[in-house]
Amino acid sequence: MKTISLTFDYELFFKRSGTFDNSLFRPTNELIKIFDIYAIKATFFIDVLYYQRLLEANVEEAKILREQLQLLVSKGHRIELHLHPHWLDAKYERPEWIFPNYDHYRLQSLPEDKVMDLFISGTEILNEISREVDNNYKVVAFRAGGWCITPFDKLKQGFLKSGIIIDSS
C-alpha cells in the first residue's frame, strides 16, 4: 500500500484569477464533500497574507474564509503556512485586488527581520483560528509562494522562531 499526501495551495493567483467564492470557497467545499465520502485527509497551505489583507479591507470574505478554515480543521485536515509577499503591496479597489508591482514576489526581497515577523505572525494567526476548534493545534509546515525557498538563509530564523519543521516548497 502506498501513501499519498494531498496538498493544496489555498490562495488567489495575483493576476485576476477569479473571485474568492469561485476560486477558493466553493472549490474547497466541493473537496470537503469528496474527502468526507472517502475518508481522505489533506493539507491546505493557507496564504495568510491574503487573509490579513481581507481583514484590513474589512470585507465579508475574511469571516467566511476563517469559518472554512475552522471547518477543515474540525474535519481533521491540516492548515499550514503559505506566504505570498506580493500581498503586502496589494490594494483593494472594489471588487478586485490591484497589484501595483511585484517587488515582493519572493520572501527573499524582504529584510530578514520582516521575513521572521511574517512567519511568526502567520503561524500565530493560523494557530489562533485552528485552536477555536482544536485546542492542541499547531502549525508545523510551510510552503513558499512560487516555491521560492532559495536562498534559504533569510528564511531560516523564521522557521526556527515560528516552530516550522516541514518545508513543502
C-alpha positions in Angstrom: 0.0 0.0 0.0 1.2 3.5 -0.9 0.6 6.7 1.0 -0.2 9.8 -1.0 -0.2 13.3 0.6 -2.7 15.6 -0.9 -1.7 19.3 -0.6 -3.5 22.4 -1.9 -2.5 26.0 -2.0 -5.4 28.0 -0.6 -4.7 31.2 -2.5 -5.8 33.6 -5.2 -3.4 34.0 -8.0 -2.3 37.6 -8.4 -3.3 38.2 -12.0 -7.1 38.2 -12.0 -7.6 34.6 -11.4 -11.1 34.8 -10.1 -13.1 35.7 -7.0 -12.8 34.3 -3.5 -16.1 32.5 -4.0 -15.3 30.9 -7.3 -11.6 30.2 -6.7 -11.4 29.3 -3.1 -14.7 28.9 -1.2 -16.8 26.8 -3.5 -14.0 24.5 -4.8 -12.8 23.8 -1.2 -16.4 23.0 -0.2 -16.5 20.5 -3.1 -13.2 18.9 -2.0 -14.5 18.6 1.6 -17.6 16.7 0.3 -15.4 14.3 -1.7 -13.0 13.9 1.2 -15.8 13.1 3.6 -17.1 10.4 1.3 -13.8 8.6 1.0 -12.4 9.4 4.5 -9.5 11.4 3.0 -7.4 14.0 4.8 -5.5 16.7 3.1 -3.2 19.6 3.9 -4.2 23.2 2.8 -1.4 25.8 2.6 -3.1 29.0 3.6 -2.0 32.3 2.0 -2.2 34.1 5.3 -1.2 37.4 3.9 -4.2 37.3 1.7 -6.3 36.7 4.8 -4.7 39.6 6.6 -5.4 41.9 3.7 -9.1 40.8 3.7 -9.2 41.7 7.4 -7.7 45.1 6.7 -10.1 45.7 3.8 -13.0 44.8 6.2 -14.7 42.5 3.6 -17.1 39.7 4.4 -14.8 37.1 2.8 -12.4 37.3 5.8 -15.1 35.9 8.1 -16.2 33.2 5.6 -12.5 32.2 5.0 -11.9 31.9 8.7 -15.0 29.7 9.1 -14.0 27.5 6.2 -10.5 27.0 7.7 -12.1 26.0 11.0 -14.3 23.6 9.2 -11.3 22.0 7.6 -9.5 21.6 11.0 -12.7 20.2 12.6 -12.8 17.5 10.0 -9.1 16.5 10.6 -7.5 18.3 7.7 -4.3 20.4 8.2 -4.0 24.1 7.5 -0.4 25.2 7.2 1.5 28.4 6.5 1.9 29.7 2.9 3.3 33.2 2.2 2.9 35.2 -0.9 4.5 38.6 0.0 3.2 40.4 -3.1 0.0 40.8 -1.0 1.9 43.3 1.1 1.7 45.8 -1.8 -1.9 44.9 -2.9 -4.6 47.5 -3.0 -8.3 46.6 -2.7 -10.4 48.5 -5.3 -13.8 47.0 -5.1 -14.5 44.5 -6.4 -10.9 43.4 -7.1 -7.3 43.5 -5.8 -4.8 45.6 -7.7 -1.1 44.7 -7.6 0.8 47.9 -8.4 4.1 46.0 -8.6 5.6 42.6 -7.8 8.7 43.9 -6.0 7.9 41.5 -3.1 7.0 38.4 -5.1 9.8 36.5 -3.2 10.2 36.5 0.5 13.9 37.0 -0.1 13.1 40.5 -1.3 12.3 41.5 2.3 14.8 42.1 5.1 15.4 39.0 7.3 13.6 40.5 10.3 10.5 41.2 8.2 10.5 37.6 6.9 10.8 36.3 10.5 7.9 38.6 11.6 5.8 37.2 8.7 6.5 33.6 9.8 5.7 34.3 13.4 2.5 36.3 12.8 1.4 33.9 10.1 1.7 30.9 12.3 0.1 32.7 15.2 -2.9 33.7 13.1 -3.4 30.1 11.8 -2.9 28.6 15.3 -5.5 31.0 16.7 -8.0 30.2 14.0 -7.4 26.5 14.4 -7.4 26.4 18.2 -11.0 27.6 18.3 -11.9 24.1 17.2 -8.8 22.1 18.3 -7.1 23.3 21.4 -3.9 21.4 20.6 -3.5 22.5 17.0 0.0 23.7 16.0 1.1 24.8 12.5 4.2 22.9 11.6 4.6 23.2 7.8 5.4 25.9 5.3 5.2 26.3 1.5 6.9 29.3 0.0 4.9 31.4 -2.5 6.0 30.5 -6.0 8.1 27.7 -4.4 10.8 30.4 -3.9 12.6 28.8 -1.0 16.2 29.6 -2.0 18.3 31.1 -0.9 17.2 29.8 2.5 19.4 32.0 4.7 16.8 34.8 5.0 14.1 32.2 5.9 15.9 30.1 8.5 15.2 32.2 11.5 11.5 32.4 10.5 11.4 28.6 10.5 13.1 28.4 13.9 11.2 31.1 15.7 7.8 30.0 14.4 8.3 26.3 15.1 8.0 25.2 11.4 9.7 21.8 11.0 8.4 20.8 7.5 9.1 22.6 4.2 6.8 21.7 1.3 8.1 24.3 -1.2 
